[in-house]
Amino acid sequence: MPDTVPVTIEVEPGAAAALGDPRTRAAMGRLVSRVLNPRPDPSELAQAITAAKAEGRAAGLTDTDIDAELAAYNAERRDSPSA
């Protein structure tokens, strides 16, 4: 992450162990930065969801259809042993 500054915070031992992984530490740094300095525009995830819904509507799907498909997908993932 460009323009970052190291900081020290107190966390529980388990969290400290997880932060030993550089990828986890970098992800947590991004998360903390986003929480403390939210951007005024929608997140990339929100933009992707909006685009996907627009594509579905253009194909003739209603919000109810889209929500039902998402619910079915989420139910399948919960029931899957690899989820």
Secondary structure, 3 states (H helix, E strand, C coil): CCCCCCCCCCCCHHHHHHCCCHHHHHHHHHHHHHHHCCCCCCCHHHHHHHHHHHHHHHCCCCHHHHHHHHHHHHHHHHHCCCC
